[in-house]
Amino acid sequence: MQQKMGAKQETIVCQVCDKVIETIDSCEGVKTLYGVCKDCSQ
């Protein structure tokens, strides 16, 4: 597995079940954001 040098990612995690919803390339640094996935929102 190769990773781009200098590429930083934000990870969106479901705050109910801890499932990773999405990862996004970002220039703002490595962050973990919390939301609710489709399964838990129903």
C-alpha positions in Angstrom: 0.0 0.0 0.0 1.4 3.3 -1.0 0.6 6.6 0.5 1.2 10.0 -1.0 3.9 12.0 0.8 2.4 15.0 2.4 -1.2 13.9 1.8 -3.2 14.4 4.9 -6.7 13.0 5.5 -9.8 13.8 7.5 -11.7 10.7 8.6 -15.5 10.9 9.2 -16.6 8.3 11.8 -20.1 7.4 13.0 -20.5 8.5 16.6 -23.1 5.8 17.2 -21.4 2.6 15.8 -17.8 3.9 15.2 -17.9 2.8 11.5 -15.7 4.9 9.2 -18.1 6.7 6.9 -15.6 8.4 4.6 -12.0 9.6 4.3 -11.2 12.9 2.6 -7.9 14.3 1.4 -7.3 17.6 3.2 -4.6 20.3 3.4 -5.7 21.2 6.9 -4.0 18.3 8.7 -5.2 15.0 10.0 -8.6 15.3 11.8 -11.3 12.9 12.9 -14.8 14.3 12.4 -17.9 12.7 13.8 -21.3 12.2 12.2 -24.0 9.6 11.9 -24.0 6.9 9.2 -27.1 6.0 7.1 -27.8 2.8 9.0 -27.8 4.6 12.4 -29.8 7.6 11.2 -32.9 5.5 10.5 
